[in-house]
Amino acid sequence: MVTDVRLEDPRWESCDLDGLCERAAIAVCAWAGLDPDLVEITVLGCDDARIAVLNAEFREKPQPTNVLSWPEEDLSSDTPGAVPEAPETNFEGVYALGDIAIAWETCEAEARAANKPVQDHATHLIVHAVLHLLGYDHICNEDANLMETAEVEILGHLGLENPYSD
């Protein structure tokens, strides 16, 4: 199993957060050329109150957000638009990529506003967060284009539409 999902908010059970996290993480691993049997990611399914605390603590932004990620190591490139470096396995031969938290209310509200199923939007957010764990970012335009292109390709393999098209 690639993802270890912990539910603090039981509403996540309604969209099978365990299953969609596993499916999304495996798709990102396949895209990145990583053996999913060697990848470990922890996901916290929480509510807006909990993610606001986490956002304040780690990003000094005391408000809810949709998803947060904490990479085990910084794989990002200093060159705008460059592909991040590949992760290395730890002493156990595992890619321990990091942790993710996803908030129910924000995810559900964004899905409703986009007229999409919560499962589809949550899958996009998990793909996005796993890419962050792999060193992708969207701080500058070049990096954002690289990351969004990856997201669209991975989501397409999962049978989901481009979230950036109108």
SENULUM-46394 format. One line per 4 residues: number of its first residue (from 1); for each residue x, y, z of N, C-alpha, C, O, CB. Coordinates in nm, 4 decimals, decimal comma. Each point is the difference from the previous one (the first is absolute). Glycine has a CB too. Example, Ala and Ser with C-alpha at 12.3 -4.5 7.8 and 13.67 -1.06 7.14 Angstrom:
% SENULUM-46394
1 = 1,3190/-0,5690/0,7800/-0,0890/0,1190/0,0000/0,0900/0,1200/0,0000/0,1036/-0,0019/0,0665/-0,2928/-0,1154/0,0581  0,1542/0,2223/-0,1966/0,0820/0,1190/0,0060/-0,0770/0,1090/0,0730/0,0509/0,1108/0,0169/0,0675/-0,1736/-0,2314
***
This chain:
% SENULUM-46394
1 = 0,0835/-0,1184/0,0000/-0,0835/0,1184/0,0000/0,0880/0,1248/0,0000/0,0915/0,0118/0,0815/-0,2745/-0,1368/0,0400  0,1558/0,2163/-0,2113/0,0765/0,1233/-0,0151/-0,0379/0,1009/0,1080/0,0871/0,0653/0,0574/-0,0716/-0,1059/-0,3047  -0,1430/0,0533/0,2747/-0,0469/0,1039/0,0922/-0,0515/-0,0603/0,1304/-0,0659/-0,1039/0,0022/0,0072/0,2478/-0,1984  0,0914/-0,0748/0,3033/-0,0546/-0,0320/0,1316/-0,0940/0,1156/0,0335/0,0452/0,1094/0,0336/0,1635/-0,2442/0,0438
5 = -0,3386/0,1103/-0,0865/-0,0997/0,1056/0,0168/-0,0581/-0,0067/0,1401/-0,0415/-0,1056/0,0477/-0,0124/0,1001/-0,2937  0,0522/0,1219/0,3106/-0,0591/0,0120/0,1331/-0,1131/0,1020/-0,0070/0,0188/0,1125/-0,0462/0,2015/-0,1726/0,1599  -0,3361/0,0196/-0,0678/-0,1182/0,0864/-0,0081/-0,0290/0,0635/0,1348/-0,0310/-0,0690/0,0971/-0,0622/-0,0740/-0,2803  0,1034/0,2742/0,1882/-0,0447/0,0747/0,1170/-0,1433/0,0469/-0,0202/-0,0723/0,0240/0,0967/0,3084/0,0491/-0,0493
9 = -0,2769/-0,0603/-0,1725/-0,1350/0,0443/-0,0322/-0,0709/-0,1153/-0,0718/0,0399/-0,0377/-0,1102/0,0327/0,2838/0,0936  -0,1772/-0,3022/0,0779/-0,0665/-0,1167/-0,0592/-0,0697/0,0273/-0,1334/-0,0355/-0,0942/-0,0709/0,0050/0,0135/0,3007  0,0106/0,2070/-0,2648/-0,0640/0,0294/-0,1294/0,0830/-0,0516/-0,1159/-0,0538/-0,0257/-0,1077/-0,0515/0,2277/0,2078  0,2355/-0,2177/-0,0799/0,0861/-0,0522/-0,1063/-0,0342/-0,1439/-0,0363/0,0313/-0,0448/-0,1103/0,1484/0,1975/0,1883
13 = -0,2435/-0,2256/0,0131/-0,0392/-0,1384/-0,0298/-0,0973/-0,0062/-0,1162/-0,0015/-0,0982/-0,0742/0,0365/0,0387/0,3134  -0,1171/0,1639/-0,2561/-0,1022/0,0000/-0,1045/0,0578/-0,0003/-0,1403/-0,0683/-0,0383/-0,0950/-0,0788/0,1576/0,2516  0,2712/-0,0775/-0,1708/0,0605/-0,0009/-0,1353/0,1188/-0,0944/-0,0075/0,0805/0,0097/-0,0926/-0,1549/0,2261/0,0601  0,0867/-0,3272/0,1286/0,1065/-0,1000/0,0002/0,1375/0,0651/-0,0155/0,0729/-0,0273/-0,0954/-0,2333/-0,1396/-0,0011
17 = 0,1942/0,2542/0,1931/0,1294/0,0679/-0,0055/0,1155/-0,0992/-0,0086/0,0979/0,0248/-0,0704/-0,1958/0,1639/0,2011  0,0871/-0,3013/-0,0594/0,1058/-0,1027/-0,0074/0,0239/-0,0425/-0,1445/0,1133/0,0009/-0,0482/-0,1747/-0,0819/0,2783  -0,0449/0,0446/-0,2972/0,0122/-0,0494/-0,1371/0,0460/0,1056/-0,0978/0,0850/-0,0264/-0,0850/-0,2615/-0,1345/0,1370  0,1208/0,2810/-0,0407/0,0387/0,1020/-0,0979/0,1433/0,0481/0,0222/0,0684/0,0349/-0,0962/-0,3079/0,0355/0,0807
21 = 0,2865/-0,0679/0,1420/0,1402/0,0371/0,0260/0,0947/-0,1047/-0,0595/0,1003/0,0337/-0,0629/-0,1696/0,0857/0,2753  0,0357/-0,2452/-0,1915/0,0837/-0,1083/-0,0525/0,0054/0,0070/-0,1529/0,1073/-0,0085/-0,0597/-0,1667/-0,1367/0,2585  -0,0558/0,1605/-0,2600/-0,0081/0,0068/-0,1472/0,0783/0,1194/-0,0534/0,0749/-0,0138/-0,0966/-0,3004/-0,0966/0,1041  0,2091/0,2275/0,0541/0,0705/0,1210/-0,0443/0,1502/-0,0140/0,0192/0,0778/0,0346/-0,0889/-0,2791/0,1023/0,1459
25 = 0,2422/-0,1875/0,0587/0,1433/-0,0137/0,0280/0,0656/-0,1003/-0,0950/0,1111/0,0234/-0,0474/-0,1546/0,0332/0,2881  -0,0241/-0,1672/-0,2687/0,0542/-0,0986/-0,0944/0,0140/0,0617/-0,1379/0,0986/-0,0254/-0,0691/-0,2025/-0,1616/0,2005  0,0072/0,2674/-0,1726/0,0067/0,0651/-0,1317/0,1183/0,0962/-0,0075/0,0694/0,0049/-0,1016/-0,3190/-0,0256/0,0795  0,2732/0,0972/0,1286/0,1148/0,0915/0,0011/0,1293/-0,0799/-0,0013/0,0940/0,0361/-0,0708/-0,2279/0,1373/0,1959
29 = 0,1402/-0,2810/-0,0480/0,1205/-0,0841/0,0017/0,0285/-0,0562/-0,1388/0,1141/0,0036/-0,0462/-0,1583/-0,0626/0,2865  -0,0577/0,0077/-0,3064/0,0177/-0,0546/-0,1347/0,0513/0,1074/-0,0943/0,0922/-0,0240/-0,0780/-0,2756/-0,1420/0,1194  0,1240/0,2839/-0,0345/0,0420/0,1116/-0,0842/0,1460/0,0382/0,0275/0,0747/0,0321/-0,0924/-0,3124/0,0509/0,0877  0,2779/-0,0867/0,1330/0,1353/0,0408/0,0398/0,1022/-0,1128/-0,0110/0,1187/0,0215/0,0243/-0,2229/0,1431/0,1286
33 = 0,0589/-0,2851/-0,1896/0,0924/-0,1121/-0,0138/0,0438/-0,0607/0,1323/0,1076/-0,0591/0,0090/-0,0314/0,1637/-0,2165  -0,1597/-0,0901/0,3108/0,0307/-0,0581/0,1311/-0,0836/-0,1259/0,0201/-0,1170/-0,0043/-0,0378/0,1739/0,2328/0,1321  0,0030/-0,3298/-0,0354/-0,0725/-0,1216/0,0334/-0,0927/0,0309/0,1165/0,0484/0,0272/0,1099/0,1417/-0,1752/-0,1918  -0,3216/0,1448/0,0620/-0,0915/0,0357/0,1081/0,0123/-0,0915/0,1219/-0,0358/0,0399/0,1108/-0,1181/0,0486/-0,2833
37 = 0,2041/-0,2106/0,1532/0,0179/-0,0900/0,1137/0,1100/0,0478/0,0937/0,0124/-0,0497/0,1119/-0,0909/-0,1383/-0,2544  0,1584/0,2844/0,0973/0,1104/0,0518/0,0799/-0,0249/0,1422/0,0485/0,0917/0,0649/0,0503/0,0609/-0,2118/-0,1787  -0,2762/0,1964/0,1139/-0,0326/0,1382/0,0357/-0,0879/0,0022/0,1243/-0,0920/-0,0805/0,0145/0,1093/0,1503/-0,2560  0,0127/0,0241/0,3308/-0,0821/0,0207/0,1188/-0,0396/0,1470/0,0097/0,0843/0,0894/-0,0068/0,0306/-0,2814/0,1250
41 = -0,2452/0,2147/-0,1021/-0,0565/0,1342/0,0180/-0,1068/-0,0105/0,1081/-0,0814/-0,0924/-0,0010/0,1281/0,1603/-0,2423  -0,0462/0,0259/0,3356/-0,1040/0,0048/0,1016/-0,0961/0,1138/-0,0348/0,0429/0,1109/-0,0318/0,1144/-0,2054/0,2094  -0,2878/0,0657/-0,1714/-0,1027/0,0990/-0,0321/-0,0938/0,0145/0,1190/-0,0470/-0,0991/0,0560/0,0618/0,0442/-0,3030  -0,0414/0,1791/0,2848/-0,0946/0,0315/0,1055/-0,1253/0,0604/-0,0634/0,0069/0,1057/-0,0627/0,1812/-0,0689/0,2306
45 = -0,3007/-0,1025/-0,1520/-0,1284/0,0540/-0,0435/-0,0622/0,0739/0,1171/-0,0473/-0,0620/0,0952/0,0146/-0,1247/-0,2646  0,0327/0,3176/0,1625/-0,0432/0,0805/0,1143/-0,1064/0,1012/-0,0419/-0,0536/-0,0058/-0,1107/0,2801/-0,0230/0,2157  -0,2556/0,1209/-0,0142/-0,0962/0,1053/-0,0286/0,0718/0,1344/-0,0107/0,1214/0,0083/0,0188/-0,3025/-0,1376/0,1009  0,1052/0,2337/-0,1499/0,0595/0,1325/-0,0176/0,0648/0,0532/0,1275/0,1027/0,0676/-0,0064/-0,2727/-0,0234/-0,1683
49 = 0,1115/-0,0740/0,2894/0,0573/0,0491/0,1260/0,1392/-0,0575/0,0210/0,0920/0,0724/0,0380/-0,3221/-0,0511/0,0603  0,2461/-0,1496/-0,1226/0,1305/-0,0655/0,0191/0,1017/0,0499/-0,1015/0,1148/0,0263/0,0357/-0,2305/-0,2288/0,0549  0,0753/0,2159/-0,2166/0,0975/0,0430/-0,1006/0,0377/0,1466/0,0197/0,1107/0,0405/-0,0355/-0,2043/-0,2086/-0,1259  0,0027/0,2482/0,2177/0,0332/0,1399/0,0307/0,1104/0,0063/0,1050/0,0901/0,0833/-0,0090/-0,3258/-0,0130/-0,0466
53 = 0,2286/-0,1578/0,1544/0,1048/-0,0069/0,1030/0,1328/-0,0405/-0,0638/0,1039/0,0600/0,0278/-0,2759/-0,1201/0,1484  0,1677/-0,0415/-0,2612/0,1213/-0,0453/-0,0678/0,0563/0,1087/-0,0916/0,1212/0,0212/-0,0051/-0,2062/-0,2570/0,0159  -0,0037/0,3043/-0,0829/0,0422/0,1069/-0,0905/0,0639/0,1146/0,0784/0,0982/0,0591/-0,0450/-0,2821/-0,1220/-0,1156  0,1288/0,0939/0,2766/0,0580/0,1053/0,0851/0,1359/-0,0426/0,0534/0,0948/0,0784/0,0012/-0,3251/-0,0023/0,0626
57 = 0,2386/-0,2000/-0,0201/0,1236/-0,0496/0,0596/0,1141/-0,0111/-0,1005/0,1135/0,0359/0,0311/-0,2521/-0,1589/0,1327  0,1098/0,0742/-0,2823/0,1064/-0,0283/-0,0951/0,0182/0,1055/-0,1087/0,1073/0,0090/-0,0597/-0,1513/-0,2449/0,1048  -0,0595/0,3157/-0,0716/0,0103/0,0989/-0,1073/-0,0310/0,1413/0,0474/0,0030/0,0948/-0,0784/-0,0649/-0,2728/-0,0819  0,0321/0,1914/0,2892/-0,0349/0,1293/0,0590/-0,1192/0,0652/-0,0700/-0,0073/0,1222/-0,0129/0,2464/-0,0938/0,0777
61 = -0,3322/-0,1128/-0,1095/-0,1242/0,0448/-0,0633/-0,1151/-0,0622/0,0777/-0,0387/-0,1135/-0,0278/0,1482/0,1361/-0,2028  -0,1650/0,0498/0,3276/-0,1004/-0,0584/0,0904/-0,1402/-0,0105/-0,0591/-0,0964/0,0490/0,0588/0,2297/0,0424/0,1251  -0,1444/-0,1548/-0,2989/-0,1312/-0,0220/-0,0600/-0,0006/-0,1365/-0,0683/0,1052/-0,0566/-0,0296/-0,1397/0,3062/-0,0036  -0,0849/-0,3011/0,0091/-0,0084/-0,1298/-0,0674/0,0542/0,0080/-0,1424/0,0007/0,1060/-0,0626/-0,1997/-0,1638/0,2030
65 = 0,2433/-0,0543/-0,1882/0,0410/-0,0174/-0,1391/-0,0460/-0,1391/-0,0426/-0,0446/-0,0782/0,0840/0,2472/0,2350/-0,0594  -0,1930/-0,1882/-0,1508/-0,0511/-0,1294/-0,0453/0,0939/-0,1158/0,0343/-0,0448/-0,1038/0,0487/-0,0724/0,2232/-0,2326  0,2459/-0,1021/0,1590/0,0945/-0,1094/0,0218/0,1360/0,0582/0,0380/0,0388/0,1066/-0,0477/-0,1629/-0,2547/-0,1171  0,1949/0,0771/0,2505/0,1364/0,0361/0,0390/0,0885/-0,1222/-0,0189/-0,0469/-0,1136/0,0076/-0,0358/0,2874/0,1593
69 = 0,2096/-0,1500/-0,1912/0,0941/-0,1120/-0,0130/0,1312/0,0348/0,0689/0,0428/0,1153/0,0026/-0,1492/-0,1849/-0,2208  0,1684/-0,0334/0,2736/0,1289/0,0130/0,0668/0,0934/-0,1056/-0,0568/-0,0046/-0,1155/0,0423/-0,1030/0,2065/0,1695  0,1924/-0,0532/-0,3069/0,0924/-0,0982/-0,0576/0,1048/-0,0454/0,1018/0,0450/0,0775/0,0844/-0,0805/0,0267/-0,3095  0,0719/-0,2288/0,2151/0,1052/-0,0550/0,0865/0,1335/0,0671/-0,0304/0,0804/0,0244/0,0899/-0,2022/-0,2448/-0,0778
73 = 0,1443/0,2501/-0,1412/0,1217/0,0715/-0,0391/-0,0326/0,0971/-0,1129/-0,0941/-0,0210/-0,0765/0,2384/-0,1755/0,1458  -0,0659/0,3018/-0,0782/-0,0213/0,1005/-0,1044/0,0613/-0,0495/-0,1303/0,1221/-0,0095/-0,0125/-0,1224/0,1962/0,1838  -0,0844/-0,2177/-0,2670/0,0451/-0,0494/-0,1299/-0,0103/0,1068/-0,1079/0,0311/-0,0260/-0,1162/-0,1015/-0,2027/0,1834  0,0271/0,3487/-0,0296/-0,0229/0,1056/-0,0984/0,1306/0,0445/-0,0648/0,1086/-0,0176/0,0552/-0,3085/0,0927/0,0750
77 = 0,1861/-0,0178/-0,2472/0,1137/0,0523/-0,0755/0,0074/0,1511/0,0187/-0,1022/0,0666/0,0161/0,0831/-0,2540/-0,1856  0,1392/0,2400/0,1672/0,0179/0,1452/0,0069/-0,0233/0,0661/-0,1352/-0,0121/0,1222/-0,0085/0,1752/-0,1547/0,1942  -0,1695/-0,0481/-0,2916/-0,0186/0,0516/-0,1346/-0,1492/0,0010/-0,0339/-0,0629/-0,1058/-0,0016/0,2916/0,0203/-0,0673  -0,2866/0,2034/0,0417/-0,1427/0,0068/-0,0332/-0,0347/-0,0907/-0,1182/0,0679/0,0009/-0,1026/-0,0732/0,2344/0,1890
81 = -0,1013/-0,3133/-0,0699/-0,0474/-0,0873/-0,1071/0,0754/-0,1301/-0,0140/-0,0291/-0,0785/-0,0902/-0,0400/0,2802/-0,0233  0,1665/-0,2269/0,2015/0,0784/-0,1233/-0,0076/-0,0695/-0,1117/0,0772/-0,0639/0,0243/0,1024/0,2760/0,1100/-0,1247  -0,1992/-0,2545/-0,0270/-0,0555/-0,1166/0,0676/0,0769/-0,0204/0,1305/0,1230/0,0048/0,0008/-0,1926/-0,1121/-0,2223  -0,0020/0,0845/0,3314/0,0685/-0,0232/0,1275/0,0858/-0,1262/-0,0045/-0,0191/-0,0866/-0,0854/-0,1687/0,2024/0,2035
85 = 0,2830/-0,1249/-0,0243/0,0832/-0,1194/0,0069/-0,0827/-0,1181/0,0487/-0,0998/0,0171/0,0700/0,3036/0,1240/-0,0262  -0,1617/-0,2593/-0,0811/-0,0717/-0,1211/0,0394/0,0271/-0,0306/0,1470/0,1102/0,0240/0,0492/-0,0959/-0,1134/-0,2853  -0,1137/0,0369/0,3057/0,0231/-0,0359/0,1404/0,0913/-0,1217/0,0107/0,0154/-0,0772/-0,0946/-0,2402/0,1712/0,1551  0,2840/-0,1084/0,0562/0,0813/-0,1180/0,0284/-0,0700/-0,0813/0,1071/-0,0753/0,0535/0,0814/0,2894/0,0671/-0,1436
89 = -0,1885/-0,2499/0,0612/-0,0593/-0,0841/0,1033/0,0736/0,0211/0,1317/0,1166/0,0394/0,0027/-0,1863/-0,2094/-0,1757  -0,0010/0,1430/0,2817/0,0611/0,0095/0,1321/0,0744/-0,1295/0,0317/0,0146/-0,0857/-0,0871/-0,1960/0,2446/0,1635  0,2280/-0,1738/0,0458/0,0779/-0,1171/0,0389/-0,0798/-0,1300/-0,0095/0,0584/-0,1083/-0,0039/0,0730/0,2559/0,1541  -0,2644/-0,1376/-0,1537/-0,0853/-0,1184/-0,0150/-0,0323/-0,0297/-0,1462/-0,0736/-0,0942/-0,0294/-0,0234/0,1425/0,2535
93 = 0,1519/0,0317/-0,3158/-0,0279/-0,0190/-0,1414/-0,1346/0,0544/-0,0429/-0,0565/-0,0447/-0,0998/0,1986/-0,1538/0,1093  -0,1945/0,2955/0,0660/-0,1330/0,0561/-0,0247/0,0121/0,1487/-0,0322/0,0851/0,0702/0,0545/-0,1901/-0,2407/0,1003  0,0185/0,2166/-0,2442/-0,0127/0,1431/-0,0270/-0,1011/0,0566/0,1003/-0,1204/-0,0034/-0,0256/0,1764/-0,0258/-0,2245  -0,0098/0,0800/0,3614/-0,0884/0,0632/0,0986/-0,0169/0,1444/-0,0450/0,0826/0,0856/0,0316/-0,0072/-0,2392/0,1619
97 = -0,1828/0,1802/-0,2675/-0,0140/0,1304/-0,0651/-0,0463/0,1110/0,0930/0,0406/0,1149/-0,0176/-0,0900/-0,2369/-0,1887  -0,0346/0,0912/0,3051/-0,0449/0,1049/0,0903/-0,1451/-0,0144/0,0374/-0,0596/-0,1072/-0,0106/0,2272/0,2555/-0,0881  -0,2236/-0,0359/0,1433/-0,1347/0,0029/0,0554/-0,0878/0,1012/-0,0738/0,0478/0,0992/-0,0551/0,0449/-0,1671/0,2783  -0,2225/0,0387/-0,2219/-0,1011/0,0847/-0,0640/-0,1175/0,0143/0,0970/-0,0343/-0,0945/0,0711/0,1048/0,0196/-0,3064
101 = -0,1314/0,1928/0,2378/-0,1270/0,0204/0,0711/-0,0985/0,0613/-0,0992/0,0360/0,0881/-0,0780/0,0808/-0,0567/0,3048  -0,2403/-0,0783/-0,2231/-0,1038/0,0499/-0,0900/-0,1255/0,0300/0,0831/-0,0405/-0,0802/0,0841/0,1350/-0,0536/-0,2816  -0,1550/0,2502/0,1725/-0,1116/0,0484/0,0812/-0,1339/-0,0200/-0,0705/-0,0169/0,0371/-0,1162/0,1701/0,1306/0,2202  -0,2481/-0,2273/-0,0312/-0,1299/-0,0327/-0,0568/-0,0771/0,1223/-0,0495/-0,0365/0,0057/-0,1174/0,0316/-0,2007/0,2687
105 = -0,0204/0,2922/-0,0647/-0,0890/0,1102/-0,0382/0,0507/0,0764/-0,1212/-0,0771/0,0308/-0,0908/0,0092/-0,0117/0,3280  0,1975/0,0117/-0,2391/0,0556/0,0753/-0,1124/-0,0053/-0,0825/-0,1281/-0,0372/0,0510/-0,1057/0,1871/0,0739/0,2636  -0,1131/-0,2513/-0,1484/-0,0043/-0,0866/-0,1180/-0,1424/-0,0133/-0,0524/-0,0235/0,0096/-0,1205/0,2232/-0,1348/0,2058  -0,2941/0,1033/0,0049/-0,1393/-0,0170/-0,0406/-0,0554/0,1283/-0,0621/-0,0720/-0,0056/-0,0997/0,0418/-0,1642/0,2820
109 = 0,0631/0,2846/-0,1242/-0,0476/0,1286/-0,0531/0,0602/0,0275/-0,1384/-0,0697/0,0468/-0,0900/0,0452/0,0409/0,3258  0,1526/-0,1166/-0,2521/0,0641/0,0202/-0,1308/-0,0598/-0,0935/-0,1046/-0,0219/0,0406/-0,1142/0,2341/0,0304/0,2288  -0,2385/-0,1944/-0,0772/-0,0609/-0,0956/-0,0931/-0,1386/0,0476/-0,0420/-0,0346/-0,0031/-0,1181/0,1643/-0,1848/0,2240  -0,2087/0,2321/-0,0080/-0,1349/0,0499/-0,0296/0,0071/0,1212/-0,0932/-0,0771/0,0092/-0,0955/-0,0043/-0,0932/0,3196
113 = 0,1744/0,1779/-0,1966/0,0140/0,1204/-0,0831/0,0412/-0,0348/-0,1427/-0,0375/0,0691/-0,0948/0,0989/0,0611/0,2993  0,0156/-0,2373/-0,2193/0,0448/-0,0428/-0,1326/-0,0968/-0,0990/-0,0645/0,0229/-0,0463/-0,1118/0,2121/0,0829/0,1859  -0,3439/-0,0688/-0,0026/-0,0989/-0,0952/-0,0492/0,0641/-0,1358/-0,0309/-0,0251/-0,0606/-0,1042/-0,1079/0,2520/0,0099  0,2173/-0,2375/0,1894/0,0695/-0,1283/-0,0150/-0,0290/-0,0865/0,1219/-0,0295/0,0520/0,1076/0,2123/0,0552/-0,2474
117 = -0,1746/-0,2378/0,1237/-0,0115/-0,0868/0,1174/0,1164/0,0252/0,0972/0,1123/0,0278/-0,0421/-0,2316/-0,2021/-0,0983  0,0910/0,1644/0,2689/0,1039/0,0188/0,1017/0,1154/-0,0974/-0,0245/0,1164/0,0364/0,0171/-0,2902/0,0412/0,1499  0,1427/-0,1999/-0,2065/0,1045/-0,0995/-0,0240/0,0971/0,0465/-0,1076/0,1211/-0,0168/0,0143/-0,2803/-0,1633/0,0532  0,1072/0,2384/-0,1748/0,0864/0,0461/-0,1091/0,0886/0,1149/0,0450/0,1189/0,0031/-0,0316/-0,2915/-0,0750/-0,1338
121 = 0,1153/0,1662/0,2389/0,0787/0,1141/0,0467/0,1037/-0,0456/0,1027/0,1147/0,0444/-0,0040/-0,3104/0,1095/-0,0379  0,1563/-0,2413/0,1329/0,0947/-0,0515/0,0993/0,1131/-0,0766/-0,0677/0,1151/0,0093/0,0427/-0,3003/-0,0234/0,1264  0,1541/-0,0608/-0,2733/0,1042/-0,0710/-0,0749/0,0982/0,0991/-0,0593/0,1212/-0,0204/0,0073/-0,2812/-0,1657/-0,0594  0,1087/0,2935/-0,0067/0,0880/0,1044/-0,0542/0,0888/0,0575/0,1100/0,1202/0,0171/-0,0204/-0,2920/0,0380/-0,1552
125 = 0,1142/-0,0255/0,2909/0,0780/0,0587/0,1091/0,1074/-0,0966/0,0508/0,1099/0,0429/0,0351/-0,3099/0,0940/0,0293  0,1696/-0,2655/-0,0603/0,1011/-0,0972/0,0434/0,1101/-0,0119/-0,1046/0,1176/-0,0058/0,0358/-0,2920/-0,1205/0,0947  0,1396/0,1225/-0,2575/0,1025/0,0000/-0,1066/0,0881/0,1240/0,0155/0,1226/-0,0096/-0,0049/-0,2773/-0,1174/-0,1536  0,0930/0,2415/0,1770/0,0720/0,1258/0,0175/0,0957/-0,0090/0,1196/0,1164/0,0386/-0,0101/-0,3116/0,0871/-0,0902
129 = 0,1457/-0,1763/0,2123/0,0818/-0,0093/0,1213/0,1145/-0,0993/-0,0153/0,1106/0,0263/0,0473/-0,3115/0,0332/0,0863  0,1766/-0,1729/-0,1986/0,1079/-0,0975/-0,0206/0,1077/0,0601/-0,0903/0,1190/-0,0235/0,0210/-0,2822/-0,1683/0,0073  0,1218/0,2691/-0,1283/0,0995/0,0686/-0,0831/0,0827/0,0977/0,0845/0,1206/0,0128/-0,0212/-0,2727/-0,0353/-0,1797  0,0889/0,0908/0,2956/0,0760/0,0855/0,0922/0,1029/-0,0836/0,0768/0,1139/0,0431/0,0177/-0,3123/0,1130/0,0046
133 = 0,1588/-0,2748/0,0230/0,0933/-0,0865/0,0717/0,1186/-0,0385/-0,0877/0,1096/-0,0260/0,0498/-0,2997/-0,0611/0,0873  0,1671/0,0839/-0,2676/0,1070/-0,0343/-0,0957/0,0788/0,1220/-0,0471/0,0835/-0,0110/-0,0898/-0,2215/-0,1818/0,0162  0,1121/0,3091/0,1337/0,0790/0,1187/-0,0309/-0,0603/0,0956/-0,1002/0,0621/0,1008/-0,0334/0,1279/-0,2377/0,0845  -0,3102/0,1081/-0,1004/-0,0663/0,0910/-0,0939/-0,0637/0,1135/0,0779/-0,0414/-0,0174/0,1146/-0,0014/-0,1707/-0,2779
137 = 0,0351/0,3052/0,0998/-0,0583/0,1154/0,0655/-0,0623/0,0920/-0,1036/0,0063/-0,0271/-0,1199/0,1613/0,0100/0,3062  -0,2271/0,1248/-0,1403/-0,0665/0,0940/-0,0903/0,0271/0,1432/0,0431/-0,0861/0,0871/-0,0127/-0,0924/-0,2567/-0,0346  0,2982/0,1931/0,0979/0,0370/0,1343/0,0466/0,0194/0,0958/-0,1173/-0,0485/0,1130/0,0037/0,1574/-0,2148/0,1980  -0,0388/0,0577/-0,3050/0,0182/0,0844/-0,1185/-0,0753/-0,0634/-0,1173/-0,0395/-0,1164/0,0068/0,2674/0,1976/0,0762
141 = -0,2473/-0,0048/-0,1894/-0,0778/-0,0481/-0,1151/0,0578/-0,1266/-0,0624/-0,0746/-0,0907/-0,0369/0,0087/0,3255/-0,0060  0,1983/-0,2414/0,0309/0,0631/-0,1178/-0,0618/-0,0275/-0,1255/0,0824/-0,0315/-0,1057/-0,0547/0,2113/0,2526/-0,0424  -0,1673/-0,1340/0,2290/-0,0263/-0,1147/0,0875/-0,1481/-0,0364/-0,0013/-0,0352/-0,1179/-0,0018/0,2289/0,1845/0,1468  -0,2802/0,0344/-0,1442/-0,1440/-0,0248/-0,0038/-0,0390/-0,0734/-0,1287/-0,0801/-0,0934/0,0039/0,0414/0,2995/0,1363
145 = 0,0944/-0,1648/-0,2529/-0,0301/-0,0667/-0,1270/0,0445/-0,1459/0,0029/-0,0721/-0,0881/-0,0469/0,0953/0,3074/-0,0726  0,0954/-0,2448/0,1743/0,0520/-0,1362/0,0094/-0,0910/-0,0856/0,0880/-0,0347/-0,1125/-0,0360/0,2697/0,1986/0,0039  -0,2728/-0,0319/0,1468/-0,0829/-0,0752/0,0936/-0,1404/-0,0237/-0,0550/-0,0527/-0,1107/0,0104/0,1849/0,2078/0,1776  -0,1927/0,0058/-0,2463/-0,1349/-0,0152/-0,0546/-0,0018/-0,0986/-0,1161/-0,0951/-0,0767/-0,0144/0,0424/0,3106/0,0849
149 = 0,1562/-0,2327/-0,1530/0,0084/-0,0963/-0,1103/0,0056/-0,1422/0,0542/-0,0659/-0,0899/-0,0523/0,1839/0,2604/-0,0900  -0,0391/-0,1901/0,2474/0,0075/-0,1320/0,0632/-0,1357/-0,0409/0,0571/-0,0442/-0,1132/-0,0195/0,2864/0,1537/0,0737  -0,3076/0,0506/0,0155/-0,1316/-0,0299/0,0579/-0,0996/-0,0416/-0,1075/-0,0690/-0,1009/0,0147/0,1149/0,2641/0,1692  -0,0533/-0,0866/-0,2904/-0,0947/-0,0285/-0,1076/0,0276/-0,1379/-0,0604/-0,0932/-0,0757/-0,0269/0,0733/0,3227/-0,0219
153 = 0,1466/-0,2793/0,0278/0,0356/-0,1303/-0,0569/-0,0387/-0,1136/0,0945/-0,0600/-0,0987/-0,0426/0,2494/0,2064/-0,0823  -0,1556/-0,0941/0,2522/-0,0309/-0,1040/0,0985/-0,1504/-0,0154/0,0156/-0,0509/-0,1121/0,0006/0,2658/0,1603/0,1196  -0,2865/0,0625/-0,1074/-0,1453/-0,0067/0,0136/-0,0643/-0,0622/-0,1241/-0,0987/-0,0728/0,0107/0,1054/0,2749/0,1381  0,0493/-0,1733/-0,2659/-0,0497/-0,0616/-0,1226/0,0130/-0,1519/0,0039/-0,0894/-0,0715/-0,0451/0,1511/0,2786/-0,0792
157 = 0,0501/-0,2563/0,1785/0,0182/-0,1453/0,0155/-0,1014/-0,0588/0,0977/-0,0328/-0,1184/-0,0073/0,2769/0,1459/-0,0423  -0,2933/0,0558/0,1407/-0,1018/-0,0444/0,0955/-0,1420/0,0198/-0,0538/-0,0976/-0,0298/0,0688/0,2556/0,0851/0,1167  -0,1689/-0,0051/-0,3085/-0,1311/0,0215/-0,0608/-0,0688/0,1276/0,0463/-0,1217/0,0134/-0,0132/0,1023/-0,2575/-0,0039  0,0975/0,3390/0,0720/-0,0580/0,1257/0,0471/0,0358/0,1140/-0,0936/0,1056/0,0001/-0,0632/-0,0941/-0,0826/0,2989
161 = -0,1008/0,1786/-0,2431/0,0171/0,1141/-0,0897/0,1074/0,0949/0,0499/0,0379/-0,0010/0,1171/-0,2763/-0,0192/-0,1830  0,2860/0,1020/-0,0263/0,0964/0,1061/0,0311/-0,0664/0,0994/0,0959/-0,0986/0,0641/-0,0365/0,2144/-0,0912/-0,1905  -0,0630/0,0407/0,3488/-0,0629/0,0921/0,0960/0,0270/0,1467/-0,0309/-0,0595/0,0883/0,0619/0,0807/-0,2658/0,1086  0,0671/0,2042/-0,2647/0,0376/0,1386/-0,0305/-0,0708/0,0549/-0,1235/0,0168/0,1171/-0,0342/0,2036/-0,1626/0,1380
165 = -0,2998/-0,0387/-0,1713/-0,0739/0,0489/-0,1163/-0,1398/0,0412/0,0426/-0,0560/-0,0547/0,0950/0,1894/-0,0941/-0,2489  -0,1877/0,2436/0,0843/-0,1353/0,0480/0,0328/-0,1056/-0,0746/-0,0759/-0,1188/0,0279/0,0159/0,2116/0,1943/0,0313
***
